[in-house]
Amino acid sequence: MIKVIISSLLLLLLSSCIITNTPGFYTGYNRLSDNDKKTIVFVDKDSSISNIVNDEKIYAITGKQLRLCLTKNDTSIVYFWGPNCSSKSCISIAACQNYCTSKNYNLYVVADYYDIQKMQNQNVSNFPMLIANEQYYNKKYVNSLNKRFMNDLINGVNLNKEEQYNRFFYFKGDKLIKSKSDMFEK
């Protein structure tokens, strides 16, 4: 009986190590092929992103860069998109862009982690696909990387625990006005 318990615990421990080394826990950048890495542009922290166009590349940026870009717009939505998210909060980028276009909002999509195939298939918004710059933040663990990015983006605004995990953040200029888990809820 003791051998069964020890074997079960060992199996659980080993499977946990395998799970935590996958994109979603980590950014997945190190697992990309050299060819896939060529589609990623690490933007210098002092460069503006306001004038980049959707050239099908993925731009690794800081939250401060996105906040500065938002100042040029009246109303914007920042969508924190999970490539493998299947909850009702996660909608296609095309549907999100259509909604934003109908409301005259600017859409910025920030991927949680790298999944090149899904990112390329979903890279249909007017602005290119974005991701938090792991080189700037010196973080590879998605949760801590995205928290740092979000803190820079919202510039010190305190979010309650529920708001921290929302996917849609509405801005007037660079000021956060609300966040929602479901884009279409009233």
Number of C-alpha atoms within 10 A of each C-alpha: 6 7 8 9 10 11 12 12 12 12 11 11 11 11 11 11 10 9 11 12 14 12 21 20 16 21 26 18 17 12 15 13 10 9 8 15 15 11 15 19 15 17 16 14 15 9 9 15 20 15 8 10 12 15 12 18 19 24 21 21 26 28 22 20 20 23 21 16 17 25 16 13 15 13 21 23 24 19 25 21 24 22 20 13 12 9 10 9 17 20 17 13 21 14 12 22 21 14 15 17 14 9 10 12 19 20 24 26 25 23 21 25 27 23 20 19 11 12 21 14 10 15 22 19 21 16 20 20 26 25 26 28 24 20 12 16 15 9 17 21 18 19 16 14 21 26 15 16 24 20 15 17 22 19 15 9 12 10 13 8 8 10 15 15 14 16 22 23 21 21 23 17 17 22 17 18 11 13 21 19 19 15 20 9 6 5
